[in-house]
């Protein structure tokens, strides 16, 4: 049996799939990853969370990056891989998508937002670090470009930040708890486009495996967890998943 046939059989047999996605699913939409050669952090220095909070000039630089689009976190279109994941969710095979990405592409592809578990946040909007109020980037853009002053919360005057998890910022406990629950409930854990090198997120595949789930990894390059997988496929996410995901309708 060919690897794609194995994957199709695993998906057909699964009662509950946990889909786990990393940068590799979005690079096919032109979204650069962070750590590889040519990635975001090779071109611009990451801004630590504590520096952002403490220094207005650092916040100003962060907002300049946001509104110039230099990091290219948002604005791309979903690709065939995202569409295939959305079909898995729509068919009831996958209850949730656990993602390391901040690009909002799973939601844009049709996955209901409550079913996307964002471990590292979302770059398509901002929130207040004090009261948590959501702020739309479009509402902040004009004021920042006119004044060069970092936005503050319209409700409490607190510090406003794009809703991603920065270096040095604690992982959000609620998404981590949801991801662990989904990991423990699945019988197939499907990794799409992650190098599985960033902790604590990279602990979920082996957690699922230890709990009795099948583990499948689809990634362009080998990962350190391939040896533990029931199936490891090296190729483009869009092509692989388009061949095995349920058809629309």
C-alpha angles and dihedrals in degrees: 000000000000121000093251090052090052091051092048090051093048090052093047092049096046120103095190125015124196108205114204117189135189138177094294093074091055100042085074086065091051096260107140119228122232111237110030123091106289092019126136096270093053089061104035128027114244116246113231116229096238091052090051092052096043104041126055091199090056090050089051091054091048092053091047088056090049096051097040090050092227092147092048091214095146139024099066125118126243115260135211091281092057090046091052091051090049089054091053089053093044091051091053093244093115120040095191144004116228108203138184089195126101098195100099091229096131090057090045090053092057106270106138108249094237088061094055113088106200111200094181100033131243129290096200095081141018136231140198114260090210108044100011096235113161118239124192114229092227089060092053100042101077095048093048095047090049098047107017086225117136111248121258129201115279089213106043107004092244129145113287121209136175105266097252128113108252130202108287094017116123116253109255107259098212097057091043091052092047091048092051092049091050090047092053093046099051130092093197123041109196118195115197121186103341127129087207090223101119119084141244090021093053090063093072099076094054090043089058092046092051089050091058102264124134113250122215123179122194112183138140092240133031117272132209088250098054091099090061095048125102086218132010119188123187112205147081113319095219095054095043097046095041087060096053110026119100116268119252113274 
